[in-house]
Amino acid sequence: MEEKLLCSHCRERVPYETFSKETTEVIKGIEVTYTENYGVCKICGHRIFVPEFEDDNMERLDEAYWREAKKRKGVSNNETI
């Protein structure tokens, strides 16, 4: 059975597809690129909130930020800032 989530545009539970894309954000003046996972409603094509993806995306964004921040300060990945 196909998983369904609430689409805020359709206002009903709908099937959705999942995608990944490279996303760039600026955090504290540092440009960070990470892989973002997201869902798209199969009915209307709008993005749909997928709870499991939110935590994973935030973790990848956080890791990318700290990796870039360490690189700028000349600190190895094993050291803390």
KACORQUI-V529515 format. One line per field, one symbol per residue. psi: psi as a letter, one per 20 degrees, with the letter a starting at -180 (. if undefined). burial: I if it has 24 or more other ideal C-beta (glycine too) atoms within 12 Angstrom, else O. A space follows every 10 residues. Layout:
psi=???
burial=???
This chain:
psi=ppqqrppigh krpqqqqqrq qpqpqppljp ppprppqrqp pigijqqqpo ghhgggghgh ggghghghgg ghikprhiqq .
burial=OOOOIOIOOO OOOIOIOOOO OOOOOOOOOO OIOIOIIIII IOOOOOOIOI OOIOOOIOOI IOOIIIOIOO OOOOOOOOOO O
